[in-house]
Structure formats: structure tokens, C-alpha cells
């Protein structure tokens, strides 16, 4: 992933999951994102599955 801002926007638009790009927390590289773990366990489990589905086919040029 070369552009973590684009990554989080693409994830939001495709899977309706909002995360924060790592560079939003002064992380020096674009290889991290942050999630909030306050949802119910079932909701979090479903979201992680959807993130996995998204990542399985996601490519940036």
C-alpha cells in the first residue's frame, strides 16, 4: 500500500468499515492502520472478516 489515506477511503466505500490510516497518528510509513475495538465481539468479528475479504483482492497501482 503506497497511499494509506486512499486505502482507508477505499475500505470505507467498498466495505462500509471506517479505520484510521497510520500516518494519521504520525506513523512514518503507510503500512499500518488503526481500528477501534469498542464494538460488540460479533460486530468486530464480522468487520475483521470483511477487511480480510477487502484485502484479498486489493491492489494499489
C-alpha positions in Angstrom: 0.0 0.0 0.0 1.5 3.2 -1.2 -1.2 5.6 0.0 -2.8 4.8 3.3 -5.3 7.6 3.0 -6.6 6.1 -0.2 -6.6 2.7 1.4 -8.9 3.7 4.3 -11.2 5.6 1.9 -11.4 2.6 -0.5 -12.2 0.3 2.5 -14.9 2.7 3.7 -16.5 2.9 0.3 -16.4 -0.8 -0.5 -17.0 -2.5 2.9 -18.5 0.4 5.0 -15.8 0.0 7.6 -14.0 3.0 8.9 -10.4 2.8 10.1 -7.7 5.5 10.5 -4.6 5.5 8.4 -1.3 5.0 10.3 0.1 8.3 9.1 -2.8 10.0 10.9 -1.0 9.1 14.1 2.4 10.2 12.9 3.4 6.7 11.9 6.3 7.2 9.4 5.3 4.6 6.8 2.0 3.7 5.1 1.9 0.1 6.2 -0.4 0.5 9.2 -4.0 1.4 10.1 -5.9 1.6 13.4 -9.2 0.1 14.4 -11.5 0.9 17.3 -12.2 -2.2 19.3 -15.3 -1.0 21.2 -18.0 -2.8 19.2 -19.6 -6.0 20.3 -17.4 -9.0 19.7 -19.8 -10.3 17.0 -19.6 -6.9 15.1 -15.8 -6.8 15.4 -15.6 -10.4 14.1 -17.7 -9.6 11.1 -15.7 -6.4 10.4 -12.4 -8.3 10.5 -13.8 -10.8 8.0 -14.9 -8.0 5.7 -11.5 -6.4 6.0 -9.9 -9.8 5.1 -12.2 -10.0 2.0 -11.3 -6.5 1.0 -7.5 -7.1 1.4 -7.6 -10.4 -0.6 -8.3 -8.5 -3.8 -7.0 -5.0 -3.0 -4.1 -3.6 -5.1 -2.9 -0.1 -5.5 -1.0 1.0 -8.6 
